[in-house]
Amino acid sequence: MKGTPPMDGIALPSIKFEPYWWDAARPVLQPATSLPPRVDVAVVGSGFTGMRAALELARAGRSVLVLDQDAAGSGAARRNAGYLGRVLKHSLTTLMKKHGEAQGIAMYRELGDAFTGVIELIERERIDCHFTRHGRFIAATSTKHYDALAIDLEPMRGHLGYPFEMVPRAEQRREFGSDLYHGGAIIPDLAAIHSGLYHQGLTERAKAAGAVISDGTAVTAVTPEPDGVHLVTDRGTVVARDAIIATNGYTPRGLSWLAKRVIPFQAYMAATEELSEAQLRDAIPNLRTMIDSNTNIDFFRPAPDSRRLLFGGGTGVPRGDATEIAAFLHGILRRVFPQLSTVKLSHAWTGYCAGTFDMMPHIGGRDHVWYGLGYNFAGIPMGTHFGAKLAAMIEGKAEGRSAFAETPFPTLPFYSGDPWFLPLAMRYFDWKDRKAS
Ligand SMILES: Cc1cc2nc3c(=O)[nH]c(=O)nc-3n(C[C@H](O)[C@H](O)[C@H](O)COP(=O)(O)OP(=O)(O)OC[C@H]3O[C@@H](n4cnc5c(N)ncnc54)[C@H](O)[C@@H]3O)c2cc1C
């Protein structure tokens, strides 16, 4: 193929250009069944948000139909890195400055609830998804970032009791087998999961509770009418008392109010071939998840079910075909771990996340059309959490209240869902991070 980088030396001949998680939990299109003409709740999007909402509503006795244009879970839900954390793109200090101390703390407290909520859900529902709680290492990309990390994390300890430990550069190798960084911070109680198995478990529970899943069904319009919300699909129209839009980074332009507010961006990941135990323990001695301290992060974690590294970076910039993505990601592997430069990739893939103009998740609704999205990379805790919140909002329960429903959902003039400016924005973030070196 003209212009395609050679895969020799960087990828196994059997490389799969699909998520590593699909080896254990492949999304499979269900045979089409006829759509029910009316339901209590129609959910558009079958990721964490949609499936959690479906589970809660079906258990509450509602008739629930989940519609997805593709196989259930084949959006970001079964493509992500499986980091279960409790940080947003904005630090607690930034949110306290922007929204006032009480509101900033309320948002971070709710994020903490979302984090523990996933852990409790996994335990309660007995979802076997390789849950581990080895903590996270945030690697500082400069000495200024190292100092800033301590300044950002201290208020989280003070206001919320979240522990952390600074690791100076001289001791970094006990946490991460690379000399690229300038020390970092350990957050010892953060967790990780196998995203594919977690989503598969949620789907099985939602189905068992009575939710009907109609995948391979694209929704093209959602309109509130006097007799209910009309959802026009490529397989017919469904009328629902309430509709939930849970499309995050895959939100179609046709849902224009949301498309104007969501910034879809592409994220990239790869898996290495199996490493030796010694190679793995040299790279990530304590099996923690790792991110670096840049705005546009590189990240590495051990696979939960084999001796591989799963990693990614370079988010938001278009990168051509799958072989170019693999070549780009192998470059990150070599830069961070020169000792692994002959290790080959077994998988490389991409998926869409959703940013927002204020870099915050949003939840809300009107006229019986509800939404929860814009997770800015925190979709495992926040998507799962918003799914439950949306179900409670529809049920009119007090538990539906959310600190994230109280801020306006911003857009920009002339923006309709095509984020042409993203590569420029990413270059700006890279420049800002380099300036802090
Ligand atoms: C590579 C990568 C790594 C990530 N790593 C992490 C991580 O480690 N931790 C973390 O917390 N988050 C991470 N994220 C983000 C996280 O995966 C998402 O925020 C989360 O999956 C969002 O869940 P969701 O249910 O809202 O949306 P999704 O799981 O993306 O599901 C949206 C669904 O909507 C469907 N859809 C869209 N339009 C229509 C339509 N018109 N009709 C019918 N269906 C439609 C899509 O087909 C899709 O299945 C990562 C994302 C990516 C891509």
The ligand as an SDF file (V2000), in Angstrom:
LIG
                    3D

 53 58  0  0  0  0  0  0  0  0999 V2000
   -9.2540    4.4350   23.2350 C   0  0  0  0  0  0  0  0  0  0  0  0
  -10.0860    4.9290   24.3820 C   0  0  0  0  0  0  0  0  0  0  0  0
   -9.5890    4.8250   25.6910 C   0  0  0  0  0  0  0  0  0  0  0  0
  -10.3730    5.2720   26.7840 C   0  0  0  0  0  0  0  0  0  0  0  0
   -9.9430    5.0110   28.0450 N   0  0  0  0  0  0  0  0  0  0  0  0
  -10.7520    5.2740   29.1030 C   0  0  0  0  0  0  0  0  0  0  0  0
  -10.3920    4.8610   30.4020 C   0  0  0  0  0  0  0  0  0  0  0  0
   -9.3740    4.2120   30.6040 O   0  0  0  0  0  0  0  0  0  0  0  0
  -11.2320    5.1760   31.4380 N   0  0  0  0  0  0  0  0  0  0  0  0
  -12.4040    5.8490   31.2450 C   0  0  0  0  0  0  0  0  0  0  0  0
  -13.1110    6.1290   32.2270 O   0  0  0  0  0  0  0  0  0  0  0  0
  -12.8020    6.2240   29.9950 N   0  0  0  0  0  0  0  0  0  0  0  0
  -12.0020    5.9270   28.9220 C   0  0  0  0  0  0  0  0  0  0  0  0
  -12.4160    6.2450   27.6600 N   0  0  0  0  0  0  0  0  0  0  0  0
  -13.7090    6.9060   27.4770 C   0  0  0  0  0  0  0  0  0  0  0  0
  -14.8860    5.9430   27.6830 C   0  0  0  0  0  0  0  0  0  0  0  0
  -14.6860    4.7370   26.9810 O   0  0  0  0  0  0  0  0  0  0  0  0
  -16.1760    6.6080   27.2000 C   0  0  0  0  0  0  0  0  0  0  0  0
  -16.3130    7.8400   27.8650 O   0  0  0  0  0  0  0  0  0  0  0  0
  -17.3810    5.7190   27.5140 C   0  0  0  0  0  0  0  0  0  0  0  0
  -17.3040    4.4990   26.8320 O   0  0  0  0  0  0  0  0  0  0  0  0
  -18.6600    6.4380   27.1320 C   0  0  0  0  0  0  0  0  0  0  0  0
  -19.7070    5.5440   27.3320 O   0  0  0  0  0  0  0  0  0  0  0  0
  -21.0980    5.7920   26.6500 P   0  0  0  0  0  0  0  0  0  0  0  0
  -21.9740    4.6910   27.0220 O   0  0  0  0  0  0  0  0  0  0  0  0
  -21.5760    7.1520   27.0000 O   0  0  0  0  0  0  0  0  0  0  0  0
  -20.7580    5.8350   25.0870 O   0  0  0  0  0  0  0  0  0  0  0  0
  -20.2100    4.7130   24.1120 P   0  0  0  0  0  0  0  0  0  0  0  0
  -19.7180    3.5280   24.8420 O   0  0  0  0  0  0  0  0  0  0  0  0
  -19.2610    5.3550   23.1600 O   0  0  0  0  0  0  0  0  0  0  0  0
  -21.5070    4.2540   23.3330 O   0  0  0  0  0  0  0  0  0  0  0  0
  -22.1990    5.1170   22.4580 C   0  0  0  0  0  0  0  0  0  0  0  0
  -23.0290    4.2550   21.5380 C   0  0  0  0  0  0  0  0  0  0  0  0
  -23.9490    5.0810   20.8280 O   0  0  0  0  0  0  0  0  0  0  0  0
  -24.2100    4.4420   19.6000 C   0  0  0  0  0  0  0  0  0  0  0  0
  -24.8330    5.3970   18.6800 N   0  0  0  0  0  0  0  0  0  0  0  0
  -24.3390    6.5870   18.2740 C   0  0  0  0  0  0  0  0  0  0  0  0
  -25.1940    7.1960   17.4270 N   0  0  0  0  0  0  0  0  0  0  0  0
  -26.2560    6.3820   17.2990 C   0  0  0  0  0  0  0  0  0  0  0  0
  -27.4670    6.4400   16.5560 C   0  0  0  0  0  0  0  0  0  0  0  0
  -27.7520    7.4810   15.7690 N   0  0  0  0  0  0  0  0  0  0  0  0
  -28.3480    5.4200   16.6390 N   0  0  0  0  0  0  0  0  0  0  0  0
  -28.0730    4.3580   17.4230 C   0  0  0  0  0  0  0  0  0  0  0  0
  -26.9340    4.2390   18.1470 N   0  0  0  0  0  0  0  0  0  0  0  0
  -26.0400    5.2270   18.0940 C   0  0  0  0  0  0  0  0  0  0  0  0
  -22.8180    3.9840   19.1690 C   0  0  0  0  0  0  0  0  0  0  0  0
  -22.8850    2.9780   18.1740 O   0  0  0  0  0  0  0  0  0  0  0  0
  -22.2140    3.5200   20.4800 C   0  0  0  0  0  0  0  0  0  0  0  0
  -22.3590    2.1200   20.6720 O   0  0  0  0  0  0  0  0  0  0  0  0
  -11.6520    5.8560   26.5430 C   0  0  0  0  0  0  0  0  0  0  0  0
  -12.1380    5.9540   25.2330 C   0  0  0  0  0  0  0  0  0  0  0  0
  -11.3770    5.4920   24.1660 C   0  0  0  0  0  0  0  0  0  0  0  0
  -11.9410    5.5820   22.7800 C   0  0  0  0  0  0  0  0  0  0  0  0
  1  2  1  0
  2  3  1  0
  2 52  2  0
  3  4  2  0
  4  5  1  0
  4 50  1  0
  5  6  2  0
  6  7  1  0
  6 13  1  0
  7  8  2  0
  7  9  1  0
  9 10  1  0
 10 11  2  0
 10 12  1  0
 12 13  2  0
 13 14  1  0
 14 15  1  0
 14 50  1  0
 15 16  1  0
 16 17  1  0
 16 18  1  0
 18 19  1  0
 18 20  1  0
 20 21  1  0
 20 22  1  0
 22 23  1  0
 23 24  1  0
 24 25  2  0
 24 26  1  0
 24 27  1  0
 27 28  1  0
 28 29  2  0
 28 30  1  0
 28 31  1  0
 31 32  1  0
 32 33  1  0
 33 34  1  0
 33 48  1  0
 34 35  1  0
 35 36  1  0
 35 46  1  0
 36 37  1  0
 36 45  1  0
 37 38  2  0
 38 39  1  0
 39 40  1  0
 39 45  2  0
 40 41  1  0
 40 42  2  0
 42 43  1  0
 43 44  2  0
 44 45  1  0
 46 47  1  0
 46 48  1  0
 48 49  1  0
 50 51  2  0
 51 52  1  0
 52 53  1  0
M  END
$$$$
